[in-house]
Amino acid sequence: MNEIGSAPGNVQGTVSAMLSNDVLMSLPKKPTFKRKETETQRHWLGPPPKDKRFEFSSIFQGFVLYDSGVEDPHRLIILGCMELLDGLARADVWLADGTFKVVPLIFFQQYTIHFQYQPGIIPAAVYCLLPNKTQTTYDHLLQVLTQLVPAASPKQIPVDFESAAMSAFRKASPDATLRGCYFHLCQSVIRKIQEIGMKESYERDPDFSKAVLCLPVLSRVPKEDIQEAF
């Protein structure tokens, strides 16, 4: 086990597996461990920054692949490591996805770009903190990424259904096959059902629910057969 690189939860699990039942019974409960872990992180790392003009601590400098700077009102940061960038450069398949759930409050979204190392093994190569989701920002991100991995030539890039991101990828990788992610298509259908006020029907009417769930499957049907399948 790599004590420095391992996640706290993994370290706890590994150590616990080597302890006797008597010792395990005397240990604090998991919530207590988690609270202590959080307190320790805050002690060593300090409080999270409250605005985008923060400076990186020296312990993080090795992970900062790009930073547009504290003076940039639309600051963009790319985090990762050279080993994973090498994997990105060699890969035929990239996958890109944005999330709003785990991003620091001072940024709009966290955008990750993964690569297929082996079937079923898809590590994230870069974690990007973005100020918004405009095409200008995605263009900026992919321009920097092209500079970081100039030899990269992905053949396939599944992305979520976001027109700005898809347009930016088409511009940056014109030879790649760009396609939407089926999981995100299913999510977008459910969101639309909620937007148009049919959430209750979806939850209470089994026939209606089944019909809605069939909609994303149309993406698997050949174009010439879609009308008949619908």
Buried (B, 14 or more C-beta within 10 A) or exposed (E): EEEEEEEBEEBBEEEEEEEEEEEEEEEEEEEEBBEEBEEEEEEEEEEEEEEBEEEBEEEEEEEEBBBBEEEEEBBBBBBBEEEBBBBBBEBEBBBBBBEEEEBBEBBBBBBBBBBBBEEEEBBBBBBBBBBEBBBEBBBBBBEBBEEBBEEBEBEBBBBBEBEBBBBBBEEBBEEBEBEBBEEBBBBBBBEEBEEEEBEEEBEEEEEBBEEBEEBBEEEEEEEEEEEEEE
